[in-house]
Amino acid sequence: MNLHGQVALVTGAGRRIGRAVALRLAAEGARVIVHYRNSRSEAEGVAAEIGRNGGEAICIQAELTRVNEIDGLFKQIEERFRRLDILVNNAAIFSPTPLGSTQEPRWDDILDTNLKAQFFAAQRAAPLLTQSGHGCIINFASLGGLQAWPTYTAYSVSKAGVIMLTRCLARALAPAVTVNAIAPGTISFPEDAPDIADRAIRSSPLQRTSPTRSSICLTRNSSQAKFWL
Protein backbone atom coordinates (compact mmCIF):
# COMPACT_ATOMS: atom_id res chain seq x y z
CA MET A 1 0.00 0.00 0.00
CA ASN A 2 0.99 3.59 -0.56
CA LEU A 3 -1.06 5.86 1.67
CA HIS A 4 1.24 8.85 1.48
CA GLY A 5 -0.67 12.03 2.22
CA GLN A 6 -3.90 10.29 3.15
CA VAL A 7 -5.60 10.90 6.49
CA ALA A 8 -6.88 8.02 8.61
CA LEU A 9 -8.99 8.03 11.76
CA VAL A 10 -8.70 4.98 14.01
CA THR A 11 -11.13 4.86 16.91
CA GLY A 12 -9.95 3.23 20.11
CA ALA A 13 -6.37 3.44 18.87
CA GLY A 14 -4.55 3.64 22.17
CA ARG A 15 -4.39 -0.07 22.82
CA ARG A 16 -4.55 -3.54 21.31
CA ILE A 17 -5.92 -3.88 17.77
CA GLY A 18 -6.48 -0.15 17.34
CA ARG A 19 -2.88 0.56 18.24
CA ALA A 20 -1.58 -1.99 15.74
CA VAL A 21 -3.82 -0.61 12.99
CA ALA A 22 -2.73 2.98 13.67
CA LEU A 23 0.95 2.05 13.58
CA ARG A 24 0.55 0.09 10.35
CA LEU A 25 -1.37 2.87 8.60
CA ALA A 26 1.33 5.34 9.62
CA ALA A 27 4.03 2.97 8.35
CA GLU A 28 2.25 2.97 4.99
CA GLY A 29 2.40 6.77 4.86
CA ALA A 30 -0.96 7.87 6.27
CA ARG A 31 -1.39 10.76 8.68
CA VAL A 32 -3.22 9.22 11.63
CA ILE A 33 -5.79 10.53 14.10
CA VAL A 34 -5.39 8.41 17.24
CA HIS A 35 -8.76 8.49 18.96
CA TYR A 36 -9.18 7.46 22.57
CA ARG A 37 -11.80 7.59 25.30
CA ASN A 38 -9.91 6.96 28.54
CA SER A 39 -6.49 5.67 27.44
CA ARG A 40 -4.82 9.05 27.07
CA SER A 41 -1.29 8.00 27.98
CA GLU A 42 -1.46 4.97 25.69
CA ALA A 43 -2.80 7.06 22.81
CA GLU A 44 -0.08 9.64 23.28
CA GLY A 45 2.43 6.81 23.25
CA VAL A 46 1.09 5.61 19.90
CA ALA A 47 1.31 9.11 18.44
CA ALA A 48 4.82 9.53 19.81
CA GLU A 49 5.94 6.23 18.30
CA ILE A 50 4.54 7.27 14.93
CA GLY A 51 6.41 10.55 15.21
CA ARG A 52 9.68 8.83 16.08
CA ASN A 53 9.31 6.73 12.95
CA GLY A 54 8.92 9.81 10.78
CA GLY A 55 5.13 9.85 10.56
CA GLU A 56 2.46 12.32 11.60
CA ALA A 57 -0.22 11.65 14.21
CA ILE A 58 -2.43 13.55 16.60
CA CYS A 59 -4.54 12.37 19.53
CA ILE A 60 -8.19 13.36 19.98
CA GLN A 61 -10.36 12.34 22.91
CA ALA A 62 -14.07 11.71 22.42
CA GLU A 63 -16.84 9.74 24.08
CA LEU A 64 -18.30 8.02 21.02
CA THR A 65 -21.55 7.07 22.73
CA ARG A 66 -22.46 10.77 22.58
CA VAL A 67 -23.22 12.09 19.11
CA ASN A 68 -22.26 15.65 20.04
CA GLU A 69 -18.75 14.42 20.88
CA ILE A 70 -18.56 12.59 17.55
CA ASP A 71 -19.48 15.91 15.95
CA GLY A 72 -16.65 17.57 17.86
CA LEU A 73 -14.19 14.88 16.79
CA PHE A 74 -14.94 15.40 13.10
CA LYS A 75 -14.92 19.17 13.47
CA GLN A 76 -11.35 18.95 14.75
CA ILE A 77 -10.37 16.62 11.91
CA GLU A 78 -11.81 18.95 9.29
CA GLU A 79 -10.17 22.01 10.83
CA ARG A 80 -6.78 20.30 11.08
CA PHE A 81 -6.59 18.25 7.88
CA ARG A 82 -9.44 19.43 5.62
CA ARG A 83 -9.88 15.83 4.49
CA LEU A 84 -10.42 12.23 5.58
CA ASP A 85 -9.61 9.17 3.48
CA ILE A 86 -9.93 6.24 5.89
CA LEU A 87 -12.21 5.58 8.86
CA VAL A 88 -11.44 2.55 11.00
CA ASN A 89 -14.30 1.88 13.43
CA ASN A 90 -12.40 -0.15 15.99
CA ALA A 91 -13.50 1.12 19.42
CA ALA A 92 -15.50 -1.52 21.27
CA ILE A 93 -16.30 -3.00 24.66
CA PHE A 94 -15.88 -6.74 25.22
CA SER A 95 -17.56 -7.59 28.49
CA PRO A 96 -19.72 -10.46 29.77
CA THR A 97 -23.47 -9.92 29.94
CA PRO A 98 -25.00 -13.06 31.48
CA LEU A 99 -28.76 -13.35 31.03
CA GLY A 100 -29.56 -13.41 34.73
CA SER A 101 -27.42 -10.52 35.96
CA THR A 102 -26.97 -7.95 33.18
CA GLN A 103 -28.24 -4.48 34.05
CA GLU A 104 -29.62 -1.92 31.60
CA PRO A 105 -26.67 0.56 31.82
CA ARG A 106 -24.17 -2.16 30.91
CA TRP A 107 -26.25 -3.33 27.95
CA ASP A 108 -26.68 0.22 26.69
CA ASP A 109 -22.98 1.04 27.08
CA ILE A 110 -21.92 -1.97 24.98
CA LEU A 111 -24.51 -1.43 22.24
CA ASP A 112 -23.83 2.31 22.11
CA THR A 113 -20.05 1.89 21.95
CA ASN A 114 -19.94 -1.06 19.58
CA LEU A 115 -22.79 -0.25 17.18
CA LYS A 116 -24.33 3.20 17.60
CA ALA A 117 -20.92 4.87 17.53
CA GLN A 118 -19.95 3.11 14.30
CA PHE A 119 -23.11 4.34 12.57
CA PHE A 120 -22.76 7.98 13.60
CA ALA A 121 -19.01 8.03 12.95
CA ALA A 122 -19.70 6.74 9.44
CA GLN A 123 -22.48 9.29 9.00
CA ARG A 124 -20.22 12.18 10.00
CA ALA A 125 -17.28 10.83 7.98
CA ALA A 126 -19.23 10.21 4.77
CA PRO A 127 -18.99 13.74 3.27
CA LEU A 128 -15.23 13.91 3.79
CA LEU A 129 -14.69 10.36 2.55
CA THR A 130 -16.75 11.09 -0.55
CA GLN A 131 -14.73 14.21 -1.29
CA SER A 132 -11.47 12.26 -1.12
CA GLY A 133 -12.40 10.26 -4.22
CA HIS A 134 -11.18 6.98 -2.71
CA GLY A 135 -12.58 6.98 0.80
CA CYS A 136 -13.06 3.78 2.74
CA ILE A 137 -14.62 2.64 5.98
CA ILE A 138 -13.38 -0.44 7.84
CA ASN A 139 -15.67 -1.69 10.59
CA PHE A 140 -14.43 -4.16 13.14
CA ALA A 141 -16.95 -6.92 13.65
CA SER A 142 -16.13 -10.19 15.41
CA LEU A 143 -16.70 -13.91 15.28
CA GLY A 144 -19.09 -13.10 18.11
CA GLY A 145 -21.32 -11.52 15.48
CA LEU A 146 -21.44 -14.81 13.58
CA GLN A 147 -21.63 -17.22 16.51
CA ALA A 148 -23.83 -17.28 19.61
CA TRP A 149 -21.83 -16.41 22.74
CA PRO A 150 -24.52 -16.49 25.46
CA THR A 151 -22.21 -15.19 28.17
CA TYR A 152 -21.44 -12.20 25.95
CA THR A 153 -24.91 -11.63 24.49
CA ALA A 154 -24.70 -7.84 24.23
CA TYR A 155 -21.33 -8.06 22.52
CA SER A 156 -22.53 -10.70 20.05
CA VAL A 157 -25.69 -8.73 19.28
CA SER A 158 -23.69 -5.54 18.74
CA LYS A 159 -21.23 -7.22 16.39
CA ALA A 160 -24.01 -8.93 14.43
CA GLY A 161 -25.40 -5.43 14.05
CA VAL A 162 -22.04 -4.21 12.77
CA ILE A 163 -22.15 -6.84 10.02
CA MET A 164 -25.56 -5.65 8.81
CA LEU A 165 -24.55 -2.02 9.28
CA THR A 166 -21.60 -2.65 6.99
CA ARG A 167 -23.85 -4.11 4.32
CA CYS A 168 -26.20 -1.15 4.54
CA LEU A 169 -23.38 1.40 4.45
CA ALA A 170 -21.78 -0.40 1.49
CA ARG A 171 -24.97 0.11 -0.50
CA ALA A 172 -25.66 3.61 0.77
CA LEU A 173 -22.18 4.98 0.00
CA ALA A 174 -21.33 3.09 -3.20
CA PRO A 175 -19.63 3.77 -5.51
CA ALA A 176 -17.82 6.73 -3.92
CA VAL A 177 -16.81 5.01 -0.66
CA THR A 178 -15.95 1.37 -0.01
CA VAL A 179 -17.14 -0.21 3.20
CA ASN A 180 -15.76 -3.46 4.63
CA ALA A 181 -15.96 -5.36 7.89
CA ILE A 182 -13.33 -7.52 9.53
CA ALA A 183 -14.21 -10.30 11.98
CA PRO A 184 -11.04 -11.34 13.82
CA GLY A 185 -10.75 -14.64 15.56
CA THR A 186 -9.01 -15.18 18.89
CA ILE A 187 -6.25 -12.66 19.49
CA SER A 188 -3.93 -12.88 22.48
CA PHE A 189 -2.45 -9.86 24.24
CA PRO A 190 0.37 -9.55 26.78
CA GLU A 191 -2.06 -9.25 29.70
CA ASP A 192 -3.92 -12.43 28.76
CA ALA A 193 -3.32 -15.83 30.31
CA PRO A 194 -0.29 -17.47 28.68
CA ASP A 195 -2.30 -20.50 27.56
CA ILE A 196 -5.16 -18.57 25.90
CA ALA A 197 -4.00 -19.50 22.39
CA ASP A 198 -3.73 -23.19 23.29
CA ARG A 199 -7.18 -23.15 24.90
CA ALA A 200 -8.69 -21.51 21.80
CA ILE A 201 -7.12 -24.17 19.58
CA ARG A 202 -8.36 -27.00 21.80
CA SER A 203 -11.91 -25.62 21.72
CA SER A 204 -12.04 -25.48 17.91
CA PRO A 205 -13.51 -28.46 16.01
CA LEU A 206 -10.30 -29.13 14.07
CA GLN A 207 -8.09 -28.31 17.09
CA ARG A 208 -5.66 -26.36 14.95
CA THR A 209 -5.27 -22.86 13.63
CA SER A 210 -6.12 -21.81 10.10
CA PRO A 211 -3.52 -20.24 7.80
CA THR A 212 -6.06 -17.56 6.84
CA ARG A 213 -7.62 -14.92 9.02
CA SER A 214 -11.32 -14.95 9.79
CA SER A 215 -12.94 -12.00 8.10
CA ILE A 216 -15.93 -10.69 6.27
CA CYS A 217 -15.40 -8.90 3.00
CA LEU A 218 -18.12 -6.74 1.51
CA THR A 219 -17.51 -5.43 -1.97
CA ARG A 220 -18.30 -1.91 -3.10
CA ASN A 221 -21.22 -2.89 -5.34
CA SER A 222 -22.58 -5.93 -3.58
CA SER A 223 -24.41 -6.60 -0.36
CA GLN A 224 -23.22 -10.20 -0.33
CA ALA A 225 -20.76 -11.17 2.34
CA LYS A 226 -17.82 -13.51 1.78
CA PHE A 227 -16.57 -15.48 4.75
CA TRP A 228 -13.13 -16.88 5.43
CA LEU A 229 -13.21 -19.02 8.55
C-alpha positions, 0 to 999 in steps of 0.5 A: 500500500501507498497511503502517502498524504492520506488521512486516517482516523482509528477509533480506540487506537490507544491499545490492542488492535487499534494501536496496531492498525494505527501504527501500520497505517502510519508505516504505509504513509498515512497521517493518523488521528489516534482516537481514545476515550480513557487511554490518554497515555497509551494514545499519546504513546502511539502518536509519539511512536509514529512521530519517532518513525517519521510519521504524523499523528495527533490524539483526539479524545471523544466519548463516542456514545455521545453524538455531540462528541462525535461531531466535535471529533470530526470538526477537529479533523476537518479544521486540522486536515481538511480531508479524511480518506480512511475511517477505522471503526475499531472502538469496542467493549468486550464484556460479559453480559449473562442473562440473569445478571446484566443491568440496563446501563451495561447493555446500553454502554456496549450497544452504544459503543460497539454499534451506535458509535460506528453508525454515527461516525460513518455518517459524519465521515461520509462527506469527507470520505466522498470528497477524497475520491477513494474513501473507505470505511473499515468496521471491526466486527467479530466472530461473536457476530457470527456465533452465539456467545450467550455469556457475551450476548450484548457483545454478540448482538452488537457485532451482528449489528455491525455486520448488517450495518456494513452491508447497509453502508456499502450500499448507501455509500457506493460507488464513492466510498468502499465499506468493509468489515473484519471479523477477527478470531481469537487474538492474544495480548500480553495481559492475557493468560499465557495458555489462551492461544492453546485453549482456543485451539483445543476448543475449535472443532479441528483443534488447529489454527487456520492459515487464513484470518477470519474476516468478512469482506463486503464489496463496493457494489454488492451486499453479499458477504464472503466469509473466510473461517 
